Amino acid sequence: MKRFYKTASSAPRDGAFAILLDGRPVKTPMGASLTLPTAALAEAIAAEWAGQGEEIDLRAMPLTGLANTALDHVRPDSAVIARLETYAGHDLTCYRSGEPAELARREAAAWDPPLLWARTHYGLDLATTVGVGSVEQPAASLARLREHLSRRDEFALTGLVAAAGILKSVVLALSLADGKLSAAEAHAAAHVDEDFQAERWGWDAEAADRLKQLHAELDAAERFLTLARLP
């Protein structure tokens, strides 16, 4: 799509913050007004629009994409909570390698602290297992997770589900959202196994590119969560 505007800005509107192109409000793909909960997020999204060249590249506008998703598809009572519960039911941090011993040690070092934090902070008491067999998570823990998620707005839920999809872990996504882990730390924790194998056998170029892209997407999710957070 060719760029059709000269200026991009943000402005207060009806208790939120709108994105304006040449003074006209932007709509989401579903026709909703692109309005944001904080001035910081609105300014960052306006900067994405302002930074476009002659052609608009939506891939270079991750915050805009997440905001569109929040406004068009996510609500606190929507299926996104069920999706996050599914991630928790099969959380990466709960599936451990029995061997080699060094890999098991690294997994424990990366995953035990976030699991303990989630248990203490949210009552999310998840069972762990060794090997590929599935482990059933306590219904009471998943119910507490649903209750907590229902209190988050559509912007927080959008950032959480984006992070959980990248990390394959609600535990790590919550740690990121609450500032317990940075995007770099969460990314490293989610890819302990890949890093360990790469140390032994070397990196495959395609796999390295994939992880680089996932890291960039996680950086965007972290920034979205931070900028959308109300005071």
C-alpha positions in Angstrom: 0.0 0.0 0.0 1.3 3.4 -1.0 1.7 6.0 1.8 -1.4 8.3 1.5 -0.6 10.8 4.3 2.0 13.4 5.2 1.8 13.6 9.0 1.0 11.1 11.8 0.3 12.2 15.3 -1.7 11.3 18.4 -4.2 13.3 20.4 -6.5 12.8 23.4 -10.0 11.7 22.5 -12.9 10.6 24.8 -10.6 9.6 27.7 -8.2 7.7 25.4 -5.6 8.6 22.7 -6.3 8.5 19.0 -4.0 8.1 16.1 -4.4 10.8 13.4 -3.1 10.8 9.8 -3.2 14.4 8.4 -5.5 15.1 11.3 -8.0 12.3 10.5 -8.5 9.4 12.9 -7.2 6.0 11.9 -9.5 3.0 11.8 -8.6 -0.7 12.6 -9.2 -3.3 9.9 -12.6 -4.0 11.5 -13.6 -0.4 11.4 -13.0 0.6 15.1 -11.3 3.8 16.0 -7.6 3.2 16.7 -7.6 4.6 20.2 -5.1 3.6 22.9 -5.3 3.6 26.7 -2.1 5.6 27.3 -0.3 8.6 25.7 2.9 6.6 25.6 1.5 3.8 23.4 -0.3 6.3 21.2 2.9 8.2 20.6 4.8 5.1 19.8 2.2 3.9 17.3 2.1 7.4 15.7 5.9 7.1 15.3 5.5 3.8 13.5 3.1 5.5 11.0 5.4 8.5 10.7 8.4 6.3 10.0 6.9 4.7 6.9 8.4 5.4 3.5 6.6 5.7 0.2 5.2 2.2 0.7 3.5 1.2 4.0 5.1 -2.0 5.4 2.8 -3.4 8.1 5.5 -5.8 9.2 7.5 -2.8 10.4 4.6 -1.7 12.6 4.3 -4.4 15.3 2.7 -2.1 17.9 0.0 -1.1 15.4 -0.7 -4.7 14.7 -1.0 -5.6 18.3 -3.3 -2.7 19.0 -5.5 -3.7 16.0 -5.7 -7.2 17.5 -6.7 -5.9 20.9 -9.4 -3.6 19.6 -10.8 -6.0 16.9 -10.5 -9.4 18.5 -9.7 -9.4 22.2 -11.9 -8.8 25.2 -11.5 -9.9 28.8 -14.3 -12.4 28.3 -13.1 -13.7 25.0 -11.5 -16.9 23.8 -8.0 -15.4 24.4 -8.3 -16.4 28.1 -9.0 -20.0 27.1 -6.0 -19.9 24.8 -3.8 -18.7 27.7 -5.2 -21.4 29.9 -4.3 -24.0 27.2 -0.7 -22.7 27.2 -0.6 -23.0 31.0 -1.8 -26.6 30.7 1.1 -27.5 28.5 3.6 -24.9 29.8 7.2 -25.3 28.5 8.7 -24.8 32.0 6.9 -28.0 33.2 8.5 -30.4 30.7 12.1 -31.3 31.7 14.9 -33.3 30.1 16.1 -36.2 32.3 19.5 -36.2 30.5 22.1 -35.1 29.8 22.6 -33.9 33.4 24.0 -30.5 32.3 20.9 -29.8 30.2 18.6 -30.7 33.1 20.6 -28.4 35.4 20.2 -25.5 32.9 16.5 -26.1 32.6 16.1 -26.1 36.3 18.1 -22.9 36.7 16.1 -21.1 34.0 12.6 -22.4 34.9 12.4 -23.1 38.6 12.6 -19.4 39.7 9.7 -18.3 37.4 7.6 -21.2 38.4 8.2 -20.4 42.1 7.3 -16.8 41.5 4.1 -17.7 39.6 3.1 -20.0 42.5 3.8 -17.4 45.1 2.4 -14.4 43.2 -0.6 -15.9 41.4 -1.2 -19.2 43.1 -0.4 -20.9 39.8 1.0 -24.2 41.1 2.0 -26.2 38.1 3.3 -29.8 38.1 6.5 -30.7 36.3 7.5 -33.9 34.6 10.5 -35.5 33.0 10.2 -36.6 29.4 7.6 -36.1 26.7 4.6 -37.6 28.5 1.8 -35.1 29.2 1.1 -34.0 32.8 -2.3 -32.8 33.9 -2.3 -29.5 35.7 -4.4 -28.8 38.8 -7.8 -27.5 38.0 -7.7 -25.1 41.0 -4.5 -23.5 39.6 -6.0 -23.0 36.2 -9.1 -21.5 37.7 -7.0 -19.0 39.6 -5.3 -18.1 36.4 -8.7 -17.6 34.6 -9.8 -15.3 37.5 -6.6 -13.3 37.3 -6.7 -12.9 33.5 -10.4 -11.8 33.6 -9.2 -8.7 35.4 -6.8 -7.6 32.7 -7.9 -5.4 29.8 -7.8 -6.3 26.1 -4.4 -4.6 25.7 -2.7 -6.5 28.5 -4.3 -9.8 27.3 -3.1 -9.1 23.7 0.5 -8.6 24.9 0.3 -11.7 27.1 -1.1 -14.0 24.5 1.5 -12.8 22.0 4.3 -13.4 24.5 2.9 -16.8 25.5 2.7 -17.9 21.9 6.3 -17.0 21.3 7.6 -18.4 24.6 5.2 -21.5 24.7 4.8 -20.5 28.4 2.3 -18.6 30.4 4.7 -18.6 33.3 7.4 -16.8 31.3 4.8 -14.5 29.7 3.5 -13.4 33.1 7.1 -12.9 34.3 7.7 -10.7 31.3 4.5 -8.7 31.6 5.2 -8.0 35.3 8.8 -7.0 34.8 10.3 -10.0 36.5 12.1 -11.0 33.3 13.2 -8.9 30.4 12.5 -9.9 26.8 16.1 -11.1 26.5 15.9 -13.1 29.7 12.5 -14.7 28.8 13.8 -15.5 25.3 16.9 -17.2 26.7 14.8 -19.2 29.2 12.5 -20.4 26.5 15.3 -21.6 24.3 17.6 -23.3 26.8 17.4 -26.6 24.9 18.2 -25.0 21.5 21.2 -23.1 23.0 22.5 -26.3 24.6 22.2 -28.3 21.4 23.8 -25.5 19.4 26.8 -25.5 21.8 27.3 -29.1 21.0 26.5 -29.3 17.3 26.6 -25.7 16.0 23.8 -23.4 14.8 21.7 -24.2 11.8 21.4 -20.9 9.9 17.6 -21.3 9.4 17.1 -22.1 13.1 19.2 -19.1 14.1 17.2 -16.8 11.8 13.9 -18.1 13.3 15.1 -17.4 16.9 16.2 -13.9 15.9 12.7 -13.2 14.5 11.1 -14.6 17.6 13.3 -12.4 19.8 12.2 -9.3 17.7 8.6 -10.3 18.1 9.0 -10.7 21.9 10.7 -7.3 22.1 7.6 -5.8 20.5 5.3 -7.7 22.8 7.3 -6.5 25.9 7.2 -2.9 24.6 3.5 -3.1 23.9 2.8 -4.4 27.4 4.9 -1.7 29.0 3.5 1.2 27.0 -0.1 0.0 27.4 0.1 -0.3 31.2 -2.1 2.3 33.0 -0.5 4.2 35.9 
